[in-house]
Amino acid sequence: MKFIKRYRFIPPALLAVILFSACSSTRETADWHDISNYPQVDVLEVDEGIASYYHNKFHGRTTANGERYNRRELTAAHREYPFGTYVRVTSMVNGKSVIVRINDRGPFRRARVIDLSRAAAEELDMIHDGLAEVRIEVLSWGDS
């Protein structure tokens, strides 16, 4: 009861500000890798093939562009696309999509077109199978 008596005179405007700020969403807390949050852009190139994902043993190792591989980030390896290229990877099996940034080289198996981080593979629900038939759409080219 002391709490209610003590704070019963909070101005209504201040109370409204506190409540609205607690309910607001920021870009950092939003699900930024959700396709609906990505700006609509023209697809620059399309490719199809088999995707695989990095084994957990690579977590923390240096990628081809000098970054550390983090299995919780939405990144991927591609043989040819420049580092920093953003691509939308869509599972041909279930239609789920994820946007990843190219930061490594690979895959080194001839039949595969892209290696995804663990987080990206989870978005596509391909963890159990390990491989998935995918469509790759280039959304923006990287610098290098």
C-alpha positions as CSV (number, residue, x, y, z in Angstrom):
1,M,0.0,0.0,0.0
2,K,2.9,2.4,0.7
3,F,4.0,2.0,-3.0
4,I,0.5,3.0,-4.3
5,K,0.3,6.0,-1.9
6,R,3.8,7.1,-2.7
7,Y,3.4,7.0,-6.5
8,R,-0.2,7.9,-7.0
9,F,0.7,11.4,-8.0
10,I,2.7,10.5,-11.1
11,P,1.6,12.9,-13.9
12,P,-0.5,11.2,-16.5
13,A,1.7,12.5,-19.3
14,L,4.8,10.9,-17.8
15,L,2.9,7.6,-17.2
16,A,1.9,7.6,-20.9
17,V,5.4,8.2,-22.1
18,I,6.7,5.3,-19.9
19,L,4.0,2.9,-21.1
20,F,4.4,3.8,-24.9
21,S,8.2,3.6,-24.7
22,A,8.0,0.2,-23.1
23,C,5.8,-1.1,-26.0
24,S,7.8,0.4,-28.8
25,S,10.1,-1.7,-31.0
26,T,13.5,-0.7,-32.3
27,R,15.4,-2.0,-35.3
28,E,17.9,-3.7,-33.0
29,T,15.2,-5.7,-31.2
30,A,13.2,-6.4,-34.3
31,D,13.6,-9.6,-36.2
32,W,15.8,-7.8,-38.9
33,H,16.5,-11.0,-40.9
34,D,12.8,-11.5,-41.5
35,I,12.2,-11.1,-45.2
36,S,9.3,-8.7,-44.7
37,N,11.6,-6.3,-42.9
38,Y,14.1,-6.2,-45.8
39,P,13.5,-3.4,-48.4
40,Q,12.1,-4.5,-51.7
41,V,14.9,-4.5,-54.3
42,D,15.3,-5.9,-57.7
43,V,16.9,-9.4,-57.9
44,L,20.3,-9.0,-59.6
45,E,21.0,-12.7,-60.3
46,V,19.4,-16.1,-59.6
47,D,21.0,-19.4,-59.0
48,E,19.7,-22.8,-57.9
49,G,21.4,-25.8,-56.3
50,I,22.2,-27.6,-53.1
51,A,23.0,-25.8,-49.9
52,S,24.8,-27.2,-46.9
53,Y,25.7,-25.6,-43.6
54,Y,28.9,-25.2,-41.5
55,H,29.7,-27.8,-38.8
56,N,29.9,-26.4,-35.3
57,K,33.6,-27.1,-35.2
58,F,34.2,-24.0,-37.4
59,H,32.6,-21.6,-34.9
60,G,35.3,-19.0,-34.0
61,R,37.6,-19.8,-36.9
62,T,38.7,-17.1,-39.3
63,T,36.7,-16.8,-42.6
64,A,38.2,-16.0,-46.0
65,N,37.4,-12.2,-45.5
66,G,39.2,-12.1,-42.1
67,E,36.1,-12.2,-39.9
68,R,35.5,-14.9,-37.3
69,Y,32.8,-17.4,-38.2
70,N,29.8,-17.1,-35.8
71,R,27.2,-19.8,-36.1
72,R,24.6,-17.4,-34.7
73,E,25.0,-14.8,-37.5
74,L,23.3,-15.0,-40.9
75,T,26.3,-15.5,-43.1
76,A,27.3,-17.8,-45.9
77,A,30.2,-19.0,-48.1
78,H,30.1,-18.8,-51.9
79,R,32.8,-19.6,-54.4
80,E,32.4,-16.5,-56.6
81,Y,30.2,-13.8,-55.1
82,P,32.1,-10.8,-53.6
83,F,32.4,-10.5,-49.9
84,G,29.6,-8.3,-48.5
85,T,27.1,-9.5,-51.1
86,Y,23.6,-10.1,-49.7
87,V,21.5,-13.0,-51.0
88,R,18.1,-14.4,-50.3
89,V,18.2,-18.1,-49.9
90,T,14.9,-19.9,-50.3
91,S,14.3,-23.6,-49.6
92,M,12.6,-25.3,-52.6
93,V,11.2,-27.9,-50.2
94,N,9.3,-25.7,-47.7
95,G,9.4,-22.2,-49.2
96,K,11.2,-20.6,-46.2
97,S,13.7,-17.8,-46.9
98,V,16.6,-16.1,-45.2
99,I,18.9,-13.2,-46.2
100,V,22.6,-13.8,-45.6
101,R,25.8,-11.9,-46.2
102,I,28.7,-13.6,-48.0
103,N,31.8,-13.6,-45.9
104,D,33.6,-16.8,-46.8
105,R,34.7,-19.0,-49.7
106,G,33.2,-22.4,-50.4
107,P,31.6,-24.8,-50.5
108,F,34.3,-27.1,-51.7
109,R,32.1,-30.0,-52.8
110,R,31.3,-29.6,-56.5
111,A,27.6,-30.3,-56.3
112,R,26.9,-27.6,-53.7
113,V,26.4,-23.9,-54.4
114,I,26.4,-22.3,-50.9
115,D,27.4,-23.1,-47.3
116,L,25.2,-21.5,-44.7
117,S,25.8,-20.6,-41.1
118,R,24.0,-22.7,-38.5
119,A,21.5,-19.8,-37.8
120,A,20.7,-19.5,-41.5
121,A,20.2,-23.3,-41.8
122,E,17.9,-23.2,-38.8
123,E,15.8,-20.5,-40.5
124,L,15.4,-22.8,-43.5
125,D,14.6,-25.9,-41.3
126,M,17.4,-27.9,-42.9
127,I,19.3,-28.9,-39.8
128,H,17.9,-32.4,-39.7
129,D,18.6,-33.2,-43.3
130,G,21.9,-31.3,-43.6
131,L,21.3,-30.4,-47.2
132,A,18.5,-28.5,-49.0
133,E,17.7,-27.6,-52.6
134,V,17.6,-23.8,-52.7
135,R,17.2,-20.8,-54.9
136,I,19.7,-18.0,-54.4
137,E,18.8,-14.5,-55.3
138,V,21.4,-11.7,-55.2
139,L,19.9,-8.6,-53.6
140,S,23.0,-6.4,-53.5
141,W,26.6,-6.9,-54.6
142,G,29.5,-6.6,-52.1
143,D,32.6,-4.5,-52.5
144,S,35.3,-7.1,-52.9
